[in-house]
Each structure stands twice: as structure tokens, then as C-alpha cells.
């Protein structure tokens, strides 16, 4: 459960210094957000994230040496628990879908309203998954592989309820409140869902639920 008494520790990964400076300037005036570091490419980003263990990472996709998607994979291999929010100027769904599958918790565009960006940081830190409507449409299209639906048959009714709430972007605390359960029980259900569906994290669980809802 995120610590609500300490500032959200954020690290910026973007190859454009102007972008990093703009993000830092805005975020440093937020009382509940602290910028703990920057990186100019994916390789440096992975190194700094693993060293500094920020809560949330704002990461570009198109960068030299190591791009955002490869960086996400390296972070997962390195055991990072940081929530990665993609900040991009690219709108192609074929780029964003792989990023979410690689472990990103959502994305915003670089022209996002500053207050909306701060809200997005708080949201992913709280355990939410930011799925835009157009991205959900892409995930439900026929041109990307669909997860085997048979795997969902092993879920209990309660696990299906929890999965539905995960797909709605709710945190464990919110799910516990909605289902009148303890957070510990919800965490157990989430772990069981990930194990049964052979998924790495709740972001992938949300994607699985969105894709299979139409099936």
C-alpha cells in the first residue's frame, strides 16, 4: 500500500533536456511529489531506477541506446517495483500496446495539462491502471494475439469480481472497500489471479480482462 504521508518519489527519463526541465519545474511545486533524479536515455534510466528505487517513473518511449519498451523489460528483470507512466508524443496504438504489455501502468501525452499529469502520477502510485478508451479498442481488435480464454475458467467467482475491479483501475484498498473484504484478502486474490492466468502484474491482468470481456 502506498505511503500517503511521504512525497511520491518520481524519476524522469527522457532524451530531451527541455522536456525534463519542464517536467521538473512543474512537479517540484507539488507538495506531495518529489523529483529524485533524471536520465537522458533508457540505459541510464534503468540504472538510476534500480539504484534510486523511485515510486513512479515518467518515461519517454523513443530514446537512444535503449528505448522505453526495452527499458521496461529490463526493469522487470531487475525486480523494480516502480510504477512506470509513459509520457509520449506518439499516438500510434501499435506502440502503446507493447509498452503496456511490457509493464507500463499507463500513458499520457506530452501536451497533457500539468494538473492532469500530477493527477496521473498520483493515480498510478495508488495502484490504478490508466487505460485510454482508444487503447482499449486496440486491445480488443483482431490484429493482436488474444490471450487464451480457457485460462479464465479456473478463476473463482470472487476472483472474477476482483479482476473486474482491477480492470476498472481500482486499487486494492478500493476493491476491499467495494467487496467488504480486508486488503490482505484482496492481495491474496490478486496473487491467485496472476498465478492462474500466468500474468506478471496487475497491469497485465487489467489488459487480460479488457480483451476477454468481449469474448
PAZA-971597 format. One record per residue (C-alpha): x, y, z; residue number from 1. Coordinates in steps of 0.2 Angstrom, whole numbers. Each point is the difference from the previous one (the first is absolute). Example, Ala and Ser with C-alpha at 12.3 -4.5 7.8 and 13.67 -1.06 7.14 Angstrom:
<sites>
((62, -22, 39), 1)
((6, 17, -3), 2)
</sites>
This chain:
<sites>
((0, 0, 0), 1)
((7, 17, -5), 2)
((7, 11, 14), 3)
((-12, 15, 0), 4)
((10, 10, 13), 5)
((16, 1, -11), 6)
((2, 9, -16), 7)
((-1, -11, -16), 8)
((18, -2, -6), 9)
((0, 2, -19), 10)
((14, -2, -12), 11)
((0, 7, -18), 12)
((7, -9, -15), 13)
((0, 9, -16), 14)
((14, 4, -13), 15)
((-6, 18, -2), 16)
((7, 12, 14), 17)
((-13, 13, -3), 18)
((-14, -13, 3), 19)
((8, -6, 16), 20)
((3, 18, 6), 21)
((-18, 4, -4), 22)
((-6, -15, 10), 23)
((11, 3, 14), 24)
((-5, 19, 2), 25)
((-18, -5, 1), 26)
((1, -15, 11), 27)
((12, 8, 13), 28)
((-14, 12, 5), 29)
((-11, -14, 4), 30)
((-1, -3, 19), 31)
((-2, -19, -1), 32)
((12, -3, -15), 33)
((19, -1, 1), 34)
((12, -1, -15), 35)
((14, -11, 5), 36)
((10, -2, -16), 37)
((1, 1, -19), 38)
((6, -10, -14), 39)
((4, 4, -18), 40)
((-3, -17, -8), 41)
((-7, -17, 4), 42)
((16, -8, 5), 43)
((4, 14, 13), 44)
((-18, 0, 5), 45)
((0, -19, 4), 46)
((16, 3, 10), 47)
((-6, 14, 10), 48)
((-17, -8, 3), 49)
((8, -15, 7), 50)
((11, 10, 11), 51)
((-12, 13, 6), 52)
((-16, -10, 1), 53)
((-12, 14, -4), 54)
((-19, -3, 3), 55)
((-5, 6, -18), 56)
((10, 2, -16), 57)
((-5, 12, -14), 58)
((8, -8, -15), 59)
((1, 5, -19), 60)
((-1, -14, -12), 61)
((11, 5, -14), 62)
((18, 2, 7), 63)
((18, -4, -6), 64)
((9, -16, 6), 65)
((-15, -8, 9), 66)
((-17, 5, -4), 67)
((-15, 1, 12), 68)
((-7, -18, -4), 69)
((17, -8, 2), 70)
((3, 10, 16), 71)
((-16, -6, 7), 72)
((5, -18, -3), 73)
((17, 3, 8), 74)
((-8, 7, 15), 75)
((-12, -15, 2), 76)
((16, -11, -1), 77)
((8, 11, 13), 78)
((-14, -2, 12), 79)
((-5, 18, 0), 80)
((-17, 4, 8), 81)
((-1, 18, -6), 82)
((-16, 5, -9), 83)
((4, 5, -18), 84)
((-10, 14, -8), 85)
((4, 2, -19), 86)
((1, 19, -5), 87)
((0, 0, -19), 88)
((-4, 10, -15), 89)
((-4, -15, -10), 90)
((-18, -6, -2), 91)
((2, -16, -10), 92)
((-9, -14, 9), 93)
((12, -12, -7), 94)
((13, 8, 11), 95)
((-10, 2, 16), 96)
((-7, -17, 1), 97)
((18, -8, 1), 98)
((5, 12, 13), 99)
((-15, -5, 11), 100)
((3, -18, -3), 101)
((19, 3, 6), 102)
((-6, 7, 16), 103)
((-5, 18, -1), 104)
((-14, 6, 11), 105)
((-7, 12, -13), 106)
((4, 15, -11), 107)
((-3, 18, -2), 108)
((5, 12, -15), 109)
((13, 13, 2), 110)
((-12, 14, -3), 111)
((-10, -6, 15), 112)
((-7, 13, 12), 113)
((12, 2, 15), 114)
((-13, -4, 13), 115)
((-6, -15, -10), 116)
((18, -6, 0), 117)
((2, 2, 19), 118)
((-17, -9, 1), 119)
((6, -15, -11), 120)
((16, -1, 11), 121)
((-11, -1, 16), 122)
((-11, -13, -9), 123)
((13, -12, -5), 124)
((8, 1, 17), 125)
((-16, -5, 8), 126)
((0, -15, -10), 127)
((-12, 5, -15), 128)
((3, -5, -18), 129)
((-3, 14, -12), 130)
((-8, -7, -16), 131)
((-6, 12, -13), 132)
((-16, -4, -9), 133)
((9, -1, -17), 134)
((13, -12, 7), 135)
((-13, -11, 7), 136)
((-7, -1, -18), 137)
((17, -5, -7), 138)
((1, -14, 13), 139)
((-17, -7, -5), 140)
((4, 1, -19), 141)
((4, -16, -10), 142)
((17, 5, -5), 143)
((9, -4, 16), 144)
((1, -17, 8), 145)
((-14, -4, 13), 146)
((4, -8, 16), 147)
((-6, -18, 1), 148)
((-17, 2, 8), 149)
((0, -17, 8), 150)
((11, 6, 13), 151)
((-13, 11, 7), 152)
((-11, -16, 4), 153)
((11, -4, 15), 154)
((-5, 16, 9), 155)
((-12, 0, 15), 156)
((-15, 11, 0), 157)
((8, 11, 12), 158)
((16, 1, -10), 159)
((-10, 5, -15), 160)
((-8, 14, 10), 161)
((18, 6, 6), 162)
((6, -1, -18), 163)
((-15, 11, -6), 164)
((5, 13, 12), 165)
((18, -1, -5), 166)
((-5, 3, -18), 167)
((-10, 16, 6), 168)
((17, 7, 7), 169)
((-4, -2, 18), 170)
((13, -2, 14), 171)
((0, -15, 12), 172)
((-7, 12, 13), 173)
((-14, 5, -11), 174)
((-4, -18, -4), 175)
((0, -5, 18), 176)
((-12, 14, 4), 177)
((-11, -5, -15), 178)
((-1, -18, 4), 179)
((1, 2, 19), 180)
((16, -10, 2), 181)
((17, 4, 8), 182)
((14, 6, -10), 183)
((10, -15, 4), 184)
((-14, -11, -7), 185)
((-1, 10, -16), 186)
((19, -1, -2), 187)
((-1, -19, 2), 188)
((-14, 0, -14), 189)
((11, 11, -11), 190)
((15, -12, 2), 191)
((-11, -15, -4), 192)
((-7, 8, -16), 193)
((18, 4, -6), 194)
((5, -18, 3), 195)
((-15, -8, -8), 196)
((1, 11, -15), 197)
((19, 0, -1), 198)
((1, 19, 0), 199)
((14, 10, 7), 200)
((-9, 15, 9), 201)
((-17, 8, 2), 202)
((3, 10, -16), 203)
((0, -15, -10), 204)
((-15, -7, 9), 205)
((-10, 16, -4), 206)
((5, -2, -19), 207)
((-5, -19, 1), 208)
((-17, 5, 7), 209)
((-3, 14, -13), 210)
((4, -12, -14), 211)
((-10, -14, 6), 212)
((-15, 10, 5), 213)
((-5, 0, -18), 214)
((3, -19, -3), 215)
</sites>
